[in-house]
Amino acid sequence: MSEEDIDQIPDESSNIDANQQELSHTDKASGILTEPKRTFEIISKFPPRTIDWLLPVLILLLVVSLTRILVMSNEEIYFQFKEKQIQQTEKIFDGMVAKGQMTREQADEQIEQAKGRMDMGRKPIGMVFQTIFIFIIGFIIFFITATIYFAAVKLIFKGHGSFASLLVGYGLPIYISMLQIIIASIISLALGRLLLDTSAASLMNMDKTQISGFFLSKIDPFSIWVYSVISIGVAKMFKSSSAGKYFALVFGVWIIGGFLIWLLGKAVPFLSFLSEM
């Protein structure tokens, strides 16, 4: 039996009562935390709603912005962050001086400007620009990843669904990511150091620019949880009776895609921050 035939076999969601009422957004949000499979089975019976992916993304980016401001208000955490950023900046410009791409005076000037920009980030106007930046980058990453998923689902899996369906399957599980961000922020304040996630690498304070740090950064219960729910969500939204290949797709993009980004950060000095994500 071909993949196309398998995907067209009615799954158990077809047993939902024809009079089944559409879930409210609140019920959908709570459902992906408790019963993601059943929740997405019901959601897939109705037209995809923009609010089901837009609202989670907006709230997540707002949570990221607010927790970042809160964590950076801690003097100890900010000092450690600033020192690390300065060291990375100096390393980049020192390399450019060594290669003859700029003079020592120009490098020192750029380093001082970088320090000024970091301090500006703690001022109200800096916080506003930081928040705007987070929202812009957040939406860009969301749509790029969604496009990759959609292309694979349509071209490789021959899935039956629209881009809007993909956005819902990918967007609703973002509510789980909010829990991760909040918990990581609480741990950051408790330990007095910046944690971007709840991975083994972050908790063990390992260098994510090293290959061991990269792989340990993937040992994260919340990330595994959210990507598992995304796999289930996309599979159900595209009327597939088998979620196995969707798990392979979602986790493959997360791990292999993440590794390629990590390599890019290692290869390009100005993108070194990518190796620490």
N, C-alpha and C positions, 0 to 999 in steps of 0.2 A: 504494500500500500504506500502511495507517495505521500510526501509532506503536505501537498495541497489537499489530498483526500482526508488526511488526519485532521487538518485544520478546519475542514468543513463538517466534521462529525459534530452533531449537537452536543454540547456539554450539559452538565447538570443544571446550569443556569437557565436552560430552556424550560425547566420545570417550574419556574417562578410563575405565580398566578398572573394571568393576563391583567388582572385588576390591581396588581402591585403598584403602590404609590411610589413616586420618586422620593428618594431620601433628601432631607434637608442638608445643607452644607455642613452643619454641625454634626449631624448623624454620620455623614461621610467621613469627616475628620476623626471622629471617635472610632468609627468602624475600621479604619485602616490600622488603628492601634490594637484593636481587639480581635476583629474577624476580617482581615484584609481580603481573603478569597471570596467570602460571601458578599462583602460590601461591593467589591468590584463586579461581581456577577450581576448585582442589581443595577449598579451604575451603567453597565454596558448595555442595558435594555432601553436606555433613554439617550437622547442626543447629548453629546458632550457639552458641558457648560464652561464658559470662559472663567467664571468665578472659581471653579474647582482647581484650576492651576494658577490663575493670576493671584488670588488672595494668599495662598500658601507662600508663593514666591515673595510677594510684597512683605508679608509678615516676617518671613525668614530674614530678608535683607535688613529689615528694621531691627530685628533682634540682634543680628550680627553687628550693626552699627552701634546700638545702645550698649551692648555688652563690651564692645571694643573700647568705647569711651569710658565705661565704668572700670574696666580692668586697667586701662592706661592711666587712670587717675591715681592708682597705687604707685607711690614714688619708687618703691623697690623694683617693681615690675618694669616701670618705665625706664629706670636707670639701666637695668639689664638689657632691655630691648634696644635702647639708644646705643649702648656700648657695642652690642653685636652688630647693629646696622653700620656704625662708624667703622668698625673693623672690616666689614665687607666692602664698604665704600673705599676705604684706604687701599685695600688689596686690589681692587679694580683699577684705581687710578695709578697706583704704584706700577702695575703691570703695563699700563699705557705709557708711563714715563720710561720704563725699561725698554719698550719697543720703539721709543722715539716719536710716539704719536702726540705727545704734548710735553711741555716743559714742567719742571718741578713746581714753579710758581703757579702755573695754570692748574696743576693738580691740587695744590694746597687751596687755591681759591675755590675750586669745585667742591672740595671736601667741606670747607667752611660753609658754603651755600647749602650743602646737604644737611649739615647740622642745624642750620637756621630753619630749613623746611620741616625738620623733625620737631623742633620746638614749636613751630607755628601750628603743628597738628594738635596741640593741646589747648590752643586758643579757640574761642567760639567760631571765628571765621574758618579756622582750620578744620574744626569738627564738621562744619557744614560741607566743606569741599570733600572731606574724607567720606562723609555719608553719601554724597552724590556719586563719588568714585565707586564706592561699594555697590550702589544700585546699578550703575552702568555696567560694571564688570560682571556683576551677578547675573544680570539679564543676558549679557553676551554669552557667558558660559552656559547658562540654562538652554538657550536656543541652539547653540552649537552642538551640545550633547544631545538634545532632542532630535536635531536633524540627523545626526549620526545613527541614533536608534531607529528613526523612521526609515532612513535609506536602507538599513539592514533588514528591517522587518518587511518592507515592501519588495525589495529586490532579491533578497535571499530566502526569506521565509514565505513570501507571497501572501502576507497577512491581509486580512480584510478589515480595513479601518482607515480613518482619516488622520491627518496631522493633528487635528484637534483632539482626537481620541488618544493619540500618543502623549500629547501635552497633559491630559488629565491623568493618564496612567503614571506618568513621570512626576507630575506636579503634586498630587495629593500626598504621596509619601514624604514630601518635604516637611510635613508636620513633625515627623520623627526626628529630622535633622535639628529642629528647634530645640528639642530636649537635649540633644548632644551639645549644642552650642551653650545652652544655659548651664549644664552640668560641667562642661569644660571651663567655663568662666568661674564657677564656684570653686573648682579645684585650683584654678590659677590663683585666686585670691587667698585660698587656704595655704598653698605652697609658696606663694610669693614669687611665682615665675609664670611667664606667658605660655599657655597651652592652647593650641589651635584646634585640637580635637581630643578624643578620649582613647587614642590608640596606645598600644604598648610602648611604642617609640617615644611618644610624648610623656607618658607617665614615668618612663625610665630615664627621661631627659637625654635621649640618644640623639646623635647628630644625624639628621635625615639626609644630609648630603652624602653620607656613606651608604653603600649598597645594603648593609645590614639594617640601617635605620629606615631605608625605604621599605623593605619588606616587613619590618616590624610595624611600620605605620599602617599597614593593611590589616593588622590584627587589632580590630576595633569593633567591639560588639554593636555599637550604634550604627556604624557604617555598614556592617554586614546585615544588620536588621533592615535598614532603609533600602539597600540595594536588593534584598530579597523581596521586599514588598513591591518595589518598582517592577521587578521581574514578573511577579504575580499580576500586578495591575496592568502592565502592557499586554501580557498574554490574554487576560480576560477582555480587555478593551478591543483586542484584535480577534476575538472569538476563537481562540485556540484552546483545544482540549488538553494540550500538553505544554507545560510551562518550562520544561527542561532546557529547550534551546534558547528560551528567553533569559533564563538564568545564565547560560553560557555567554549570551550577548552582553548583558548588563555587567556581569562581573568581568568579562573580557575587556570591555571598554574601560572599566574602572582600573583594573590592574595593568593591562598592556598599555592602554592610553596614558595612564599615570607614569608608567616607566619611560615612555617616549618623552613625555614632558620633563621628567627627571633628567634624562640624558641631555635634553636641550638646555636645561639649566646648568648642567655641568660643562657643556661645550661653549656656551655664550656667556661671557662674564657679566654683562648687563642684565641677563635673565637668571642669574644665580639664585634668586629668590624662589624660582620654580622648583628647585631641588629640595626646598624645605617645606613645601606645601603638604 
